[in-house]
Amino acid sequence: MKLVAWVCSRIKGGSESALILSVWLIAIPACLYVLFLYLRPAAIQPPAPISQVERWIEPVSGYAFDRQGFALLAQKAPEFATAQWQAASLPDVRPLPAAASVPNGVAMDRVWFKLRYTPPPSLKAGETIVLYGTRIMGGPWSVWVDGRLYAHNLEDWRMQWNRPLLVKLPYASIRPGRPMEIFLAVPFREALGYAVGSLYVGSEDALKPLYDERVFWQESLPRAAILVVLLLGGISFLFWLARRSETPHLLLALTAVAWLIWHLQYFTDFSADETAAVWFGAIVDASISWVLVFIYLFAFRFHNRRFPRLELAFLAYATGITLVTLPVWSWGVYGLIFQHDVNLAWGLGTTLFISWLAIRGGGLEFRLVALSLWPMVFFAAHDLFLLTGQRDPDSIHLFPYAAFFVFGAFLFSIQRRYLLAMAGIEQVNASLDQRLRAREAELDIQHQQLRRAEQRQSLLNERQRLMRDMHDGIGSALMSSLALVEHGGLPAERLAEVLRECVDELKLVIDSLEPIGHDLVTLLAALRFRLGSRLEAAGITIDWQMEDLPPLPWLEPPQALQVLRILQEALTNMLKHAHAGEIRISARRGDGAGTPGITVTLTDNGVGFAPDSVRGGRGLKNMRERARKLGAELRIETRPEGGTLLELNLPFKPGNAP
């Protein structure tokens, strides 16, 4: 538990700890796998390499140094009678010069290596014997057994620079205890030399693991690294498309593309087409200059200072190298090694300059990028020496493995910048969040103060409205009645009627204050409850018909009071003058003629009346005025079958409703 707590505390210590931990999570399994490859016990002990052989260099002429010429040469039987064999040891190398004149009619030789192998008496029947070689450079190899051609690699001979040799020897020539002669032939140009690594002869069970292991390190793992680099480059390119200002991501994507072009030779060879193979080789060789340019431009992006002239010089250098080495020119000079020597010298100088800048001053990212450039330079020098024959051909090419250092440092630097930017954003967000919370607290206080002020104002307005309604309604009725009583001009029956109207008015005001939630049906039900007893006492029955109606958003207490007064006035008139025995109250959507809203209908079976014939009455005038204030439509008429009809159409959103 203490170990887990320590690991967690280290991870929480910062983004760098998390990054380092992620690197180790990848590096530790890889290191364990490498140790497993080297320390695993072999099922069968492999034989020792053949160190002493006989060598004969056969001069040949009249053959082109291409696939067709090699095919013709492979059919030419060797003249071993005239061969001048000399003792030689493997690996055997004739170094490649830095630059050599290679005219079209250059002489070509073929080097022969003669191996003597005696199958052990313990050889089992059907057991396979193979010839295994680490590396062969020059022209295509061919294997001869007992003086006869047995195998060759004309189909993909351009890939043999990195592909080991494994040939199953013919069963007919293998006899336990009987010596057999194995010949390996490699044509080469005299000006360019050759290289032949260690050779092994033995059982397939013993040598196949060696072959598979070398294929893993020379082909499989470099290919995997190249694909990973291409994937990272694609991700960087997509990120750059989203944020065009992030030029390091564009440079990383371009580096991945150049890196892929340089290592396309691990995937294809164009052996069947000589012209395509020449162009392919020129493009691949020129791409190394662009790899270095993009890598160094990327490194400069992590330094505080800019070097525009130097960066332009880098681009001009790579462009010049590419143009000069194109196959369109007939230079007649093979200068591949010179080209790579120049690249190596230029890369070494630039790496020294970047390292000097990193030592003088620079962030962690710049120093890490500068440090990752040194394995790339050392691996490039190693591969150059291997290509020129100054290194043992049994070695493997290391430059593909520089991708783990270079791109690892690049990704670490970009990721660290991203994490630092995210940390800065989080800090700014925290500051903004703190300020926002303080502002929200201030606004909340102001909102509460505003709500209290609004509540006080609402109470004041409601108090004033109630005072105005009571003064205009109940108050005026009581004052006029009081004046008549004082002068003795108001009979008792009239006084009772006036007092009843005052009570009804007071009930209306109270009903308008009840919380109805903008529900008209609830409001009408309250009116029915208030006036139902009076109507029943007068012998009038009520027919109540209500639909399921939507709420009216504008139906507040002031508007509810106006609706109640209109309907109360209508019901009072029906009670006093209609001599009706039944009153129907209904409410529905619309008015039947397509007008939207809610229509309240009051009908009776009384004597009816003509509204236009009423003179001097204020009731109808007040009802129409209240309907106008509500934005409603009021229609009163006598029905043909008898009785009075009142329709009050209340819109859902009245334009002039108060």
C-alpha positions as CSV (number, residue, x, y, z in Angstrom):
1,M,0.0,0.0,0.0
2,K,2.9,2.4,0.8
3,L,4.3,1.7,-2.7
4,V,0.9,2.5,-4.3
5,A,0.6,5.7,-2.3
6,W,4.1,6.7,-3.3
7,V,3.4,6.1,-7.0
8,C,0.2,8.1,-6.7
9,S,1.9,11.0,-5.0
10,R,4.6,11.0,-7.7
11,I,1.9,11.1,-10.4
12,K,0.1,13.9,-8.7
13,G,3.3,15.8,-8.4
14,G,2.9,17.3,-11.9
15,S,2.4,16.6,-15.6
16,E,6.1,15.7,-16.1
17,S,5.8,12.8,-13.6
18,A,2.9,11.4,-15.5
19,L,4.7,11.7,-18.8
20,I,7.8,10.0,-17.4
21,L,5.6,7.2,-16.0
22,S,3.9,6.7,-19.4
23,V,7.3,6.4,-21.1
24,W,8.5,3.8,-18.6
25,L,5.3,1.8,-19.0
26,I,6.2,1.5,-22.7
27,A,10.0,1.1,-22.3
28,I,10.0,-1.6,-19.6
29,P,8.0,-4.2,-21.6
30,A,10.2,-3.5,-24.7
31,C,13.4,-3.9,-22.6
32,L,12.1,-7.2,-21.1
33,Y,11.3,-8.5,-24.6
34,V,14.8,-7.7,-25.9
35,L,16.3,-9.4,-22.9
36,F,14.1,-12.4,-23.6
37,L,15.3,-12.6,-27.1
38,Y,19.0,-12.7,-26.0
39,L,18.6,-14.8,-22.9
40,R,16.1,-17.4,-24.0
41,P,17.6,-20.9,-24.2
42,A,18.0,-22.2,-27.7
43,A,16.2,-25.4,-28.6
44,I,19.1,-26.5,-30.7
45,Q,22.6,-25.1,-30.5
46,P,23.3,-23.3,-33.8
47,P,26.5,-24.1,-35.6
48,A,29.5,-21.8,-35.7
49,P,29.8,-19.5,-38.7
50,I,32.0,-20.6,-41.5
51,S,35.0,-18.3,-41.2
52,Q,37.4,-19.8,-43.8
53,V,36.4,-20.1,-47.4
54,E,37.9,-20.0,-50.8
55,R,37.3,-16.9,-53.0
56,W,37.6,-16.4,-56.7
57,I,36.8,-13.2,-58.5
58,E,35.6,-14.0,-62.1
59,P,35.9,-11.2,-64.6
60,V,32.8,-10.9,-66.7
61,S,31.9,-8.6,-69.6
62,G,29.1,-8.0,-72.0
63,Y,26.4,-8.0,-69.3
64,A,24.4,-5.1,-68.2
65,F,24.2,-4.3,-64.5
66,D,20.5,-4.8,-64.3
67,R,17.9,-7.6,-63.8
68,Q,18.1,-8.7,-67.4
69,G,21.8,-8.8,-67.4
70,F,21.9,-10.7,-64.1
71,A,19.5,-13.3,-65.5
72,L,21.7,-13.9,-68.5
73,L,24.8,-14.1,-66.2
74,A,23.1,-16.6,-63.9
75,Q,22.7,-19.0,-66.8
76,K,26.4,-18.8,-67.6
77,A,28.1,-21.9,-66.2
78,P,31.3,-21.1,-64.2
79,E,34.6,-22.1,-65.7
80,F,36.0,-23.6,-62.4
81,A,38.8,-25.2,-64.4
82,T,40.4,-21.8,-64.9
83,A,39.4,-20.5,-61.5
84,Q,42.1,-19.1,-59.2
85,W,40.9,-19.8,-55.7
86,Q,42.4,-18.0,-52.8
87,A,41.9,-18.4,-49.1
88,A,39.6,-15.8,-47.6
89,S,37.8,-15.2,-44.3
90,L,34.2,-14.1,-43.7
91,P,32.9,-11.5,-43.5
92,D,34.5,-10.3,-46.7
93,V,34.2,-6.7,-47.9
94,R,35.5,-4.6,-50.8
95,P,34.8,-1.1,-49.5
96,L,32.6,1.3,-51.5
97,P,34.4,4.5,-52.5
98,A,32.9,7.9,-51.5
99,A,32.6,8.7,-55.2
100,A,33.5,6.8,-58.4
101,S,33.2,7.2,-62.1
102,V,30.6,4.8,-63.4
103,P,30.4,4.9,-67.2
104,N,27.8,2.9,-69.1
105,G,30.4,0.2,-70.2
106,V,31.9,-0.3,-66.8
107,A,33.5,-3.7,-66.1
108,M,31.6,-6.1,-63.9
109,D,33.1,-9.0,-61.9
110,R,31.5,-11.9,-60.1
111,V,32.9,-13.0,-56.7
112,W,32.7,-16.7,-55.9
113,F,32.8,-18.2,-52.4
114,K,33.4,-22.0,-52.1
115,L,32.2,-23.7,-48.9
116,R,32.8,-27.3,-48.0
117,Y,30.2,-28.9,-45.8
118,T,30.0,-32.5,-44.6
119,P,26.5,-33.5,-43.2
120,P,26.9,-35.2,-39.9
121,P,26.4,-39.0,-39.7
122,S,23.6,-38.3,-37.1
123,L,21.6,-36.5,-39.8
124,K,18.0,-37.7,-39.7
125,A,16.2,-38.8,-42.8
126,G,14.3,-35.9,-44.3
127,E,16.0,-33.3,-42.1
128,T,16.4,-29.9,-44.0
129,I,19.9,-28.4,-44.4
130,V,20.0,-24.6,-45.1
131,L,22.5,-22.0,-46.0
132,Y,22.1,-18.9,-43.9
133,G,23.8,-15.5,-44.5
134,T,23.5,-12.3,-42.5
135,R,23.9,-9.8,-45.4
136,I,25.0,-9.7,-49.0
137,M,25.6,-6.4,-50.9
138,G,26.4,-6.0,-54.5
139,G,24.4,-7.7,-57.3
140,P,22.0,-10.6,-56.8
141,W,23.3,-13.7,-55.2
142,S,23.1,-17.2,-56.6
143,V,23.7,-20.5,-54.9
144,W,25.3,-23.4,-56.7
145,V,25.5,-26.9,-55.3
146,D,27.9,-29.4,-56.8
147,G,28.5,-27.2,-59.8
148,R,24.8,-26.6,-60.6
149,L,22.7,-23.5,-60.1
150,Y,20.2,-24.1,-57.4
151,A,18.7,-20.8,-56.2
152,H,18.9,-17.0,-56.8
153,N,17.1,-13.8,-55.9
154,L,16.7,-12.0,-59.2
155,E,13.1,-11.1,-58.3
156,D,13.9,-8.9,-55.4
157,W,17.7,-8.5,-55.5
158,R,17.5,-4.8,-54.6
159,M,16.1,-5.8,-51.1
160,Q,19.1,-8.0,-50.2
161,W,20.9,-5.0,-48.7
162,N,18.8,-5.5,-45.6
163,R,17.4,-9.0,-46.0
164,P,19.3,-12.1,-44.8
165,L,19.8,-15.1,-47.0
166,L,18.2,-18.5,-46.2
167,V,18.3,-21.2,-48.9
168,K,17.3,-24.8,-48.4
169,L,19.9,-27.1,-49.9
170,P,18.7,-29.9,-52.3
171,Y,17.9,-33.2,-50.7
172,A,19.6,-35.1,-53.5
173,S,23.0,-33.6,-52.7
174,I,22.9,-34.3,-48.9
175,R,24.4,-37.5,-47.8
176,P,25.5,-38.1,-44.2
177,G,29.3,-38.2,-44.0
178,R,29.7,-37.2,-47.6
179,P,31.4,-33.8,-48.3
180,M,29.5,-31.4,-50.5
181,E,30.6,-28.1,-52.2
182,I,28.4,-25.0,-51.9
183,F,29.1,-22.0,-54.1
184,L,27.9,-18.5,-53.5
185,A,28.2,-16.0,-56.4
186,V,27.7,-12.3,-56.3
187,P,28.2,-10.0,-59.3
188,F,29.4,-6.5,-58.6
189,R,30.8,-3.4,-60.3
190,E,34.5,-3.0,-59.9
191,A,34.2,0.6,-58.9
192,L,31.5,-0.1,-56.2
193,G,32.7,-3.2,-54.5
194,Y,30.7,-5.8,-52.5
195,A,30.1,-7.1,-49.0
196,V,29.4,-10.6,-47.8
197,G,28.6,-11.2,-44.1
198,S,28.9,-14.4,-42.1
199,L,27.6,-17.7,-43.6
200,Y,26.2,-20.7,-41.8
201,V,25.4,-24.2,-42.9
202,G,23.4,-26.5,-40.7
203,S,19.9,-27.8,-39.9
204,E,16.9,-25.6,-40.5
205,D,15.8,-26.1,-36.9
206,A,19.1,-24.6,-35.6
207,L,19.5,-21.7,-38.1
208,K,15.8,-20.7,-38.7
209,P,15.6,-18.9,-35.3
210,L,18.8,-16.9,-36.1
211,Y,17.2,-15.9,-39.5
212,D,13.9,-15.0,-37.8
213,E,15.6,-12.9,-35.2
214,R,17.7,-11.0,-37.8
215,V,14.6,-10.4,-39.9
216,F,12.8,-9.0,-36.8
217,W,15.6,-6.5,-36.0
218,Q,16.4,-5.7,-39.7
219,E,12.9,-5.6,-41.2
220,S,9.9,-6.1,-38.9
221,L,10.8,-3.7,-36.1
222,P,12.0,-0.9,-38.4
223,R,8.8,-1.3,-40.5
224,A,6.7,-1.1,-37.3
225,A,8.6,2.0,-36.2
226,I,8.0,3.6,-39.6
227,L,4.2,2.9,-39.4
228,V,4.1,4.4,-35.9
229,V,5.9,7.5,-37.1
230,L,3.5,7.8,-40.0
231,L,0.5,7.5,-37.6
232,L,1.9,10.1,-35.3
233,G,2.6,12.4,-38.3
234,G,-1.0,11.9,-39.5
235,I,-2.3,12.9,-36.0
236,S,0.0,15.9,-36.0
237,F,-1.3,17.0,-39.4
238,L,-4.9,16.8,-38.4
239,F,-4.1,18.8,-35.3
240,W,-2.4,21.4,-37.5
241,L,-5.4,21.6,-39.8
242,A,-7.5,22.5,-36.7
243,R,-4.9,25.0,-35.5
244,R,-2.9,26.5,-38.3
245,S,-0.8,28.6,-36.0
246,E,0.8,25.4,-34.5
247,T,3.7,25.1,-37.0
248,P,5.6,22.5,-34.9
249,H,2.8,20.0,-35.6
250,L,3.1,20.7,-39.4
251,L,6.9,20.2,-39.2
252,L,6.3,17.0,-37.3
253,A,3.9,15.8,-40.0
254,L,6.4,16.7,-42.8
255,T,9.2,15.0,-40.9
256,A,7.0,11.8,-40.8
257,V,6.4,12.0,-44.5
258,A,10.1,12.5,-45.3
259,W,11.0,9.7,-42.9
260,L,8.5,7.4,-44.6
261,I,10.0,8.2,-48.1
262,W,13.5,7.5,-46.8
263,H,12.4,4.1,-45.4
264,L,10.2,3.0,-48.3
265,Q,13.2,0.9,-49.2
266,Y,12.1,-1.4,-46.4
267,F,8.8,-2.1,-48.2
268,T,9.5,-2.2,-51.9
269,D,12.4,-2.2,-54.4
270,F,11.1,-1.8,-58.0
271,S,13.5,-4.5,-59.1
272,A,11.3,-5.4,-62.2
273,D,11.6,-1.8,-63.7
274,E,15.1,-0.5,-63.9
275,T,14.0,3.1,-64.7
276,A,11.5,3.2,-61.7
277,A,14.2,1.6,-59.5
278,V,16.7,4.4,-60.4
279,W,14.2,7.2,-59.8
280,F,13.1,5.5,-56.6
281,G,16.6,5.2,-55.3
282,A,17.3,8.9,-56.1
283,I,14.2,10.1,-54.3
284,V,14.9,7.9,-51.3
285,D,18.5,9.1,-51.1
286,A,17.5,12.7,-51.4
287,S,14.8,12.4,-48.7
288,I,17.4,12.1,-45.9
289,S,18.3,15.7,-46.5
290,W,14.6,16.7,-46.0
291,V,14.4,14.5,-42.9
292,L,17.2,16.5,-41.4
293,V,15.8,19.9,-42.5
294,F,12.4,19.3,-41.0
295,I,13.9,17.8,-37.8
296,Y,16.1,20.9,-37.3
297,L,13.4,23.3,-38.2
298,F,11.2,21.6,-35.6
299,A,14.0,21.9,-33.0
300,F,14.3,25.6,-33.6
301,R,10.6,26.1,-32.8
302,F,11.4,25.2,-29.2
303,H,14.0,28.0,-28.9
304,N,13.2,31.5,-28.0
305,R,15.2,33.0,-30.9
306,R,14.4,32.6,-34.5
307,F,16.9,32.0,-37.3
308,P,15.1,32.9,-40.5
309,R,18.2,33.1,-42.7
310,L,19.6,29.8,-41.4
311,E,16.2,28.1,-41.9
312,L,16.1,29.4,-45.5
313,A,19.6,28.1,-46.0
314,F,18.5,24.6,-44.8
315,L,15.6,24.6,-47.3
316,A,17.9,25.7,-50.1
317,Y,20.4,23.0,-49.3
318,A,17.8,20.2,-49.3
319,T,16.3,21.6,-52.6
320,G,19.8,21.7,-54.2
321,I,20.7,18.2,-53.1
322,T,17.4,16.9,-54.5
323,L,17.8,18.6,-57.9
324,V,21.5,17.7,-58.3
325,T,20.9,14.0,-57.6
326,L,17.9,13.5,-60.0
327,P,18.5,10.9,-62.7
328,V,17.8,13.4,-65.4
329,W,21.5,14.4,-65.3
330,S,24.1,12.3,-67.0
331,W,26.9,12.9,-64.5
332,G,28.5,9.5,-65.0
333,V,29.6,9.6,-61.3
334,Y,28.3,7.4,-58.5
335,G,28.3,9.8,-55.5
336,L,25.9,8.3,-53.0
337,I,28.5,8.0,-50.3
338,F,29.7,11.5,-50.9
339,Q,26.1,12.7,-50.7
340,H,25.6,11.0,-47.4
341,D,29.0,12.3,-46.1
342,V,27.9,15.8,-46.8
343,N,24.6,15.2,-45.1
344,L,26.4,13.7,-42.1
345,A,28.8,16.6,-41.8
346,W,26.0,19.1,-42.1
347,G,23.8,17.2,-39.6
348,L,26.7,17.0,-37.1
349,G,27.4,20.7,-37.4
350,T,23.8,21.7,-36.9
351,T,23.4,19.3,-34.0
352,L,26.4,20.9,-32.3
353,F,24.9,24.4,-32.9
354,I,21.5,23.3,-31.5
355,S,23.2,21.7,-28.5
356,W,25.2,24.8,-27.9
357,L,22.0,26.9,-27.9
358,A,20.4,24.4,-25.5
359,I,23.4,24.6,-23.1
360,R,23.4,28.4,-23.2
361,G,19.7,28.7,-22.4
362,G,16.5,26.9,-23.3
363,G,13.6,25.2,-21.8
364,L,13.3,21.5,-21.0
365,E,11.6,20.8,-24.3
366,F,14.4,22.4,-26.4
367,R,17.1,20.6,-24.4
368,L,15.4,17.2,-24.7
369,V,15.0,17.7,-28.5
370,A,18.6,18.6,-28.8
371,L,19.6,15.6,-26.8
372,S,17.6,13.3,-29.0
373,L,19.4,14.5,-32.1
374,W,22.7,12.8,-31.0
375,P,21.5,9.2,-31.3
376,M,20.2,10.1,-34.8
377,V,23.6,11.4,-35.8
378,F,25.5,8.4,-34.3
379,F,23.1,6.0,-36.0
380,A,23.4,7.8,-39.3
381,A,27.2,7.6,-39.1
382,H,27.0,3.9,-38.2
383,D,24.8,3.1,-41.2
384,L,27.1,5.2,-43.5
385,F,30.1,3.1,-42.4
386,L,28.1,0.0,-42.9
387,L,27.1,1.1,-46.4
388,T,30.7,1.9,-47.3
389,G,32.1,-1.4,-46.0
390,Q,33.9,0.2,-43.1
391,R,31.7,-1.7,-40.6
392,D,31.2,-5.4,-40.3
393,P,28.3,-6.4,-42.6
394,D,26.9,-8.5,-39.8
395,S,25.7,-5.3,-38.1
396,I,22.2,-4.1,-38.6
397,H,21.1,-0.6,-39.8
398,L,20.3,1.6,-36.7
399,F,19.0,4.7,-38.3
400,P,15.3,3.5,-38.2
401,Y,15.6,3.2,-34.5
402,A,16.4,6.9,-34.2
403,A,12.7,7.4,-34.7
404,F,12.1,6.2,-31.1
405,F,14.5,8.9,-29.8
406,V,13.6,11.7,-32.1
407,F,9.8,11.3,-32.3
408,G,9.7,10.3,-28.6
409,A,11.4,13.6,-27.7
410,F,9.2,15.5,-30.2
411,L,6.0,14.0,-28.7
412,F,7.2,14.6,-25.2
413,S,7.9,18.2,-25.9
414,I,4.6,18.9,-27.7
415,Q,2.7,17.0,-25.0
416,R,4.5,18.9,-22.3
417,R,3.7,22.2,-24.0
418,Y,0.1,21.1,-24.3
419,L,-0.1,20.1,-20.6
420,L,1.5,23.4,-19.6
421,A,-1.0,25.3,-21.8
422,M,-3.8,23.3,-20.3
423,A,-2.5,24.0,-16.8
424,G,-2.4,27.7,-17.7
425,I,-5.9,27.6,-19.0
426,E,-7.1,25.8,-15.9
427,Q,-5.5,28.4,-13.8
428,V,-7.2,31.2,-15.8
429,N,-10.5,29.3,-15.6
430,A,-10.1,28.9,-11.9
431,S,-9.5,32.7,-11.6
432,L,-12.4,33.4,-13.9
433,D,-14.6,31.0,-11.9
434,Q,-13.7,32.7,-8.7
435,R,-14.5,36.1,-10.1
436,L,-17.7,34.7,-11.6
437,R,-18.7,33.3,-8.3
438,A,-18.1,36.6,-6.6
439,R,-20.0,38.4,-9.3
440,E,-22.8,35.8,-9.0
441,A,-23.0,36.5,-5.3
442,E,-23.2,40.2,-5.9
443,L,-25.9,39.7,-8.5
444,D,-27.8,37.4,-6.2
445,I,-27.8,40.0,-3.5
446,Q,-28.9,42.6,-6.0
447,H,-31.6,40.2,-7.3
448,Q,-32.9,39.6,-3.8
449,Q,-33.0,43.3,-3.2
450,L,-34.8,43.8,-6.5
451,R,-37.3,41.0,-5.6
452,R,-38.1,42.6,-2.3
453,A,-38.6,45.9,-4.0
454,E,-40.8,44.3,-6.6
455,Q,-42.8,42.6,-3.9
456,R,-43.2,45.8,-2.0
457,Q,-44.3,47.5,-5.3
458,S,-46.7,44.7,-6.1
459,L,-48.2,44.9,-2.7
460,L,-48.5,48.7,-3.0
461,N,-50.1,48.4,-6.5
462,E,-52.5,45.7,-5.3
463,R,-53.5,47.8,-2.3
464,Q,-54.1,50.8,-4.5
465,R,-56.1,48.7,-6.9
466,L,-58.3,47.3,-4.1
467,M,-58.7,50.7,-2.7
468,R,-59.7,52.1,-6.1
469,D,-62.1,49.2,-6.8
470,M,-63.7,49.4,-3.4
471,H,-64.0,53.2,-3.7
472,D,-65.5,53.1,-7.2
473,G,-67.7,50.2,-6.5
474,I,-68.8,49.6,-3.0
475,G,-67.8,53.0,-1.8
476,S,-69.8,55.0,-4.3
477,A,-72.8,52.7,-3.8
478,L,-72.7,53.1,-0.1
479,M,-72.2,56.9,-0.2
480,S,-75.2,57.4,-2.6
481,S,-77.3,55.1,-0.5
482,L,-76.3,56.9,2.7
483,A,-77.3,60.3,1.1
484,L,-80.7,58.9,0.2
485,V,-81.3,57.4,3.6
486,E,-80.4,60.7,5.3
487,H,-82.9,62.6,3.2
488,G,-85.5,59.9,3.7
489,G,-85.8,59.1,0.0
490,L,-84.8,55.4,0.0
491,P,-87.4,52.7,0.8
492,A,-86.3,49.7,2.8
493,E,-86.6,47.3,-0.2
494,R,-84.3,49.6,-2.3
495,L,-81.9,49.9,0.6
496,A,-81.7,46.1,0.9
497,E,-81.0,45.8,-2.8
498,V,-78.2,48.4,-2.7
499,L,-76.6,46.6,0.3
500,R,-76.9,43.2,-1.6
501,E,-75.1,44.8,-4.6
502,C,-72.4,46.1,-2.3
503,V,-71.9,42.6,-0.8
504,D,-71.8,41.1,-4.3
505,E,-69.2,43.6,-5.3
506,L,-67.2,42.8,-2.3
507,K,-67.4,39.1,-3.1
508,L,-66.2,39.7,-6.6
509,V,-63.2,41.6,-5.4
510,I,-62.4,38.7,-3.0
511,D,-62.9,36.1,-5.7
512,S,-60.5,38.0,-8.0
513,L,-57.8,37.7,-5.4
514,E,-58.1,33.9,-5.2
515,P,-55.1,32.0,-6.8
516,I,-56.6,30.3,-9.9
517,G,-53.4,29.7,-11.9
518,H,-54.8,31.5,-15.0
519,D,-57.6,28.9,-15.1
520,L,-60.9,30.5,-16.5
521,V,-63.0,27.4,-15.4
522,T,-61.9,27.9,-11.8
523,L,-62.8,31.6,-12.0
524,L,-66.3,30.8,-13.4
525,A,-66.8,28.1,-10.7
526,A,-66.2,30.7,-8.0
527,L,-68.8,33.0,-9.7
528,R,-71.3,30.1,-9.7
529,F,-70.6,29.4,-6.1
530,R,-71.2,33.1,-5.1
531,L,-74.4,33.6,-7.2
532,G,-75.8,30.1,-7.2
533,S,-77.9,30.5,-4.0
534,R,-79.5,33.7,-5.3
535,L,-80.4,32.1,-8.6
536,E,-81.8,29.0,-7.0
537,A,-83.8,31.2,-4.5
538,A,-85.3,33.0,-7.5
539,G,-86.4,29.6,-9.0
540,I,-83.8,29.6,-11.7
541,T,-81.8,26.5,-12.6
542,I,-78.3,26.5,-13.9
543,D,-77.1,24.4,-16.8
544,W,-73.3,24.2,-16.4
545,Q,-71.3,23.1,-19.5
546,M,-67.5,23.4,-19.4
547,E,-64.9,22.0,-21.8
548,D,-61.3,21.2,-20.9
549,L,-59.8,24.7,-21.6
550,P,-56.1,25.8,-21.7
551,P,-54.9,28.4,-19.3
552,L,-55.0,32.1,-20.2
553,P,-51.5,33.5,-19.4
554,W,-52.7,37.1,-19.0
555,L,-55.5,36.2,-16.5
556,E,-54.2,38.0,-13.4
557,P,-56.4,39.4,-10.5
558,P,-57.1,42.7,-12.2
559,Q,-58.3,41.0,-15.4
560,A,-60.2,38.3,-13.5
561,L,-62.2,41.1,-11.7
562,Q,-63.2,42.6,-15.0
563,V,-64.4,39.2,-16.3
564,L,-66.3,38.6,-13.1
565,R,-68.0,42.0,-13.3
566,I,-69.1,41.5,-16.9
567,L,-70.6,38.1,-16.1
568,Q,-72.1,39.3,-12.8
569,E,-73.8,42.2,-14.6
570,A,-75.2,39.8,-17.2
571,L,-76.5,37.4,-14.5
572,T,-78.0,40.2,-12.5
573,N,-79.9,41.6,-15.5
574,M,-81.1,38.1,-16.3
575,L,-82.3,37.7,-12.7
576,K,-84.0,41.1,-12.6
577,H,-85.5,41.5,-16.1
578,A,-85.5,38.3,-18.0
579,H,-88.1,36.4,-16.0
580,A,-86.2,33.2,-17.0
581,G,-86.5,29.8,-15.4
582,E,-83.1,28.4,-16.7
583,I,-79.7,29.9,-17.3
584,R,-77.0,28.0,-19.3
585,I,-73.3,28.9,-18.6
586,S,-70.8,27.3,-21.0
587,A,-67.2,27.8,-22.1
588,R,-65.4,26.4,-25.2
589,R,-62.5,26.9,-27.5
590,G,-63.2,29.4,-30.3
591,D,-66.5,31.0,-31.2
592,G,-67.6,28.6,-33.9
593,A,-66.6,31.0,-36.7
594,G,-62.8,30.4,-36.7
595,T,-61.9,33.1,-34.1
596,P,-59.2,31.8,-31.7
597,G,-59.6,32.1,-28.0
598,I,-62.1,31.0,-25.3
599,T,-65.8,31.9,-25.6
600,V,-68.0,32.2,-22.5
601,T,-71.7,31.9,-23.3
602,L,-74.7,32.9,-21.1
603,T,-78.2,32.1,-22.3
604,D,-81.6,32.2,-20.7
605,N,-85.1,31.2,-21.7
606,G,-86.6,34.6,-20.6
607,V,-88.4,37.3,-22.5
608,G,-85.3,38.7,-24.2
609,F,-84.6,42.3,-25.1
610,A,-83.2,44.5,-27.8
611,P,-79.9,46.0,-26.6
612,D,-80.2,49.0,-29.0
613,S,-83.6,49.9,-27.4
614,V,-82.1,50.3,-23.9
615,R,-81.8,54.0,-23.1
616,G,-80.0,55.6,-20.2
617,G,-78.6,52.3,-18.7
618,R,-75.0,52.2,-17.7
619,G,-74.8,48.4,-17.3
620,L,-74.4,47.5,-21.0
621,K,-72.0,50.4,-21.5
622,N,-69.8,49.3,-18.6
623,M,-69.8,45.7,-19.8
624,R,-68.6,46.8,-23.3
625,E,-65.9,49.1,-21.8
626,R,-64.6,46.3,-19.6
627,A,-64.5,43.9,-22.6
628,R,-62.6,46.5,-24.6
629,K,-60.0,46.8,-21.8
630,L,-59.6,43.0,-21.9
631,G,-59.2,43.0,-25.7
632,A,-62.2,40.7,-25.8
633,E,-65.3,40.7,-28.0
634,L,-68.7,41.0,-26.4
635,R,-72.0,40.1,-28.2
636,I,-75.5,40.5,-26.6
637,E,-78.7,39.7,-28.5
638,T,-82.1,38.2,-28.3
639,R,-82.4,34.7,-29.6
640,P,-85.1,33.9,-32.2
641,E,-86.5,31.1,-30.0
642,G,-86.6,33.5,-27.1
643,G,-84.3,34.5,-24.3
644,T,-81.1,36.4,-24.3
645,L,-77.6,35.4,-25.6
646,L,-74.3,36.8,-24.3
647,E,-71.0,35.7,-25.8
648,L,-67.7,36.9,-24.4
649,N,-64.7,35.9,-26.6
650,L,-61.4,36.0,-24.6
651,P,-58.3,35.8,-26.8
652,F,-55.3,33.8,-25.8
653,K,-53.0,36.8,-26.3
654,P,-55.0,40.0,-26.3
655,G,-53.2,42.9,-27.9
656,N,-54.6,45.6,-25.6
657,A,-55.4,43.6,-22.5
658,P,-54.1,45.4,-19.4
